[in-house]
Amino acid sequence: MCRKGLQCLPISVVILSVATFVCTYIIAVVRGDVSAFFPYISDTGTEIPESCLFGQFLNMAAVLALGTMYVRYKLVQALCGHEESRLRCLNKAGLIMGILSAFGLTLVANFQETSLEPVHVTGAALVFGVGVLYEFVQTALSFHMCPNFNGKFICRVRLAISIVSFIAMIIAFSAAGVSRYENQSIAGNKTERLHWKPEDKGFTAHIVSTFGEWFAAIAFLTFFFTYIRDFQKIDLELRSSMRVRHLDEEPVYADETTWLLI
């Protein structure tokens, strides 16, 4: 079986993630579980039933994102081969960061901020922090592969998105710290954390933080869009090869082994 082109992978990640954010936001606002004006993304998936949708679909998005980043790894490997050690190291580092970022997304999806905040914050740090590093590594790879394998335009686009993601992430985390410092009493109050009011201390910093988080998430998803044109040139082929004539027999393998990360 052969699947022509893998552009559906990055497209699926973006569509599924955006649909999840929008649906859980609408449900949470209609039910009165969060304030309508720029809540944190994860706040929209805190209460039941939106938390069920949030967890289920973000887990699916994490799997698709991991598949997308693995295909990107194999694409770079196929184009550049094993000629330059620095390029190979960058490529492997990018894959490891992608795995950590996808794992962080599952933590964000399954551990609500109001239930297990340390785990949730760790997941957010992996998604945004390691995710931004992943973007810069892929941008560096693109510049290394220019002009032999890709043009300068895509390098500049990826660099611009990476810088925007980095700035938005810094704003989100810094403003969150400021709002928490200005209103320390809100930390232990679940209702107030999900329903910030303009008269609350730290409200301005809170809104800046949530805006930065949404912007960072959009920028990170936009980065996946830059893979679409590249993935249109890749074919995924699955082959079945029987090693035995009878299923009770012991399989016999050839000497050659294909490693996933080599």
N, C-alpha and C positions, 0 to 999 in steps of 0.2 A: 504494500500500500504506500502510495506516495502523495504527500500533500504539497501542492504547488504554492509556494509563498507562505511566509509566516507573519504577515502584517496583521493578522487577526489577533495575535498575542498582545502587542502593546495597545491596540485599539480596545480590546476587551478589558484590560486593566483600567484604562481611563474611564470607559463607559460604566463599568461596574462600580468603581469607586465613587464617581460623581453621583450616580443613581442612588447609592447607599447614603451619601451625605445629604442629598436633597430629600429623600424619602424620610429618613429619620428626623431631619430638621422639621419637616412639615408635621409629622405625627407628634413630635415633642411639643411644638408650639401650639398645635390645635388642642392637645390634652392639657396644656398649661404646665408641662414639666420643666420647661426652661423659658427664660425671657426671649422674646423674638429678636431683640437687637444684638446681633453678633455674639452668640454663645460660643464657647469652645466646641470644636467638632465632636470631641468625645462626650461632651455634656449632652448632646442630642441622642446619645446612645446609652444613657445611664439607667433610665427607668424602663420597666416592662410596659408595653411590648416592643418599643423601639430598640431596646437593648438586644433583643433576640435577633432582629433584622441586622442590626449593626455588627454583632459578633459573627453571624453566619456569613454574611456577604463580604465582610472584610477578610475573613479567613480564606474565602474563595479568591479574593483579590490578591492576597499574599501569595497564594500558590501560583496564580497567573503571573504575578510580578517576578517571582522566583524563576519561572520558566522563561520569561522574557529576558532576564539578566543572564541566564545560562546560555540562551541562544546567542545573545550578544557576545558572550565569552567565546563560544565556538566559532562565531563568525570571524572575530579578530584572529583567532588561532588558525583558522583555515586560510585567511588571506596572507598572514605574515609568517606562518610556519614556525620553525624553531630557530630562526637565524639570529635574532637579537635577544640577548638574555634580559636586557632592561625592559623590553617590550613584553616579554613573557611574564616577568615579575609583576609588571603593572597590570597585565590582564588577569593574572591570578588574584592579585590584591583586590581588583575590582569585583571579581566574583565573590570573594570572601565578604567584602563589604555589602554586596547585594544580598547575600544569604543572611547576614546579621540584620540588615534593614527589614527584610521580609519577616524574619522572626520577631522583630520588634513590633511589626504591624499586628501579628497575632496576639502579642501581649496587650497592646492597646485595645484590640477587639474583645478580648476575653476577660480582662481585669479592669473593672470600672474604677474611675478616679475616686469615687466616693466610698468604694469598698476596700480596695487595696491600692492606695495611692503610690507607695514606693515602686510596686511592680508596674503600674500604669505609667509612671513618670520614666522608669527605665526603658519601657517600650517606646515611649515618645522620643526619648533621647536617641535610641537606635534608629527609629524611622527618620527623624529629621537630621540629627547630628551625623550619623554614619551615612545616611542617605545623601546628604550634601557632599560628603567626602567621596562617595561613589560617583556623583555627578562630575566632580573635578577630575577624578581618575579617568573616567571615560572621555572627558574633554581633552586631557593630556594624551590619551591614546589616539584620539582623532587628529591632534596636531602632529603626533609622531607618524601617523599613517598618511599624512598629507605631503606631497601631492600624488604619491604612488597609488593610494587606494581610495582616497576621498578628497573632496575639494575643500577650500578654505572657508566657504560660506557656512557649511554645517559646523565647522570648528568654532566659528564666531558665534553662531546661534547657541550652541551648547555652552560656550563660555558665558554668554550673557545670561542664560537661564540659571547657570550655576551661581553666578554672582548675585542674582536676584534672590535665589533660594537661600543663600548664605545670609544676606542682609535681613530677609524676612524672618529667618530662624533666630538670629541674634536679637532682633526686635521683640519677637514673641517671648523668648525665654527671659530676656532682661526686664521687659515690662511686667511679666508674670511675677518675677521676684519683687519688683517695686510695689505692685498692687498687694501682694501678700504681706510685705513689710508694713505698708500703710494701713492695712486692715487685717491685723493678725487674728482678731476675734472671729472672722468669717471662716477660718480654716476648719473649725470643728462643727460648723453649722451647715448641714447638707442643703437645707432649703435656701438659705441665703447664697450659697455658692452657685446654685443653679438659677437664682433670680436676683441678679445684681440690679440695683436701682441707682439713678443718677446722683442721689444724695449720699450714697455710701462712700466711705473713705476708700481711696484707691480705685474709684470707678473709671477714671480717665485712663489710668495705666492698664486696667483690666481690658478695656475696649481696644487699646493699642495692641495688647498682647493677643487678643482673639483675632484681630484683623491681621496681625503678622502671621498667626498660625494658619488661617485660611489662605493667605497669599502664598505662604511657603508650600502648603499642600497643592495648590493649583500649579505653582511653578514646578514642583517635583513631578506631577502628573504630565505637565507639558513636556518635560524632558523625555518621557517615554514616546511622545509623538515624533520626536526626531529619529526614532528607530524605524518608523513605518516604511520609509522609502528603501532603507537598507534591507529590511526583512523581506521585501518583495522579491529580492534576488536569491532567497534561500529556499531550498527544498528539504522537507523532512521525509525520510524514507524509513519504513519499518519492514524488516524481513523476518520470516520465521524459518528456522533451520533445525530439523530434527536430528538429535544426537544418538537416538536409539531407534530400533525397529519395534521394540516392545517396551511399554512403560515400566515394567518391572526390572528392566536391564539397567546397569550402571552406565551413565553417559560418558562419552569419550570426547575430550576437548582437544582442539588443535593447540599447537605450541604458542601461536600468536594470541596476544591479549590486548584488547583495546581499553585503555584507561580513560576515565571520564575527564580527568584534570590534566592530562599530558598532551 
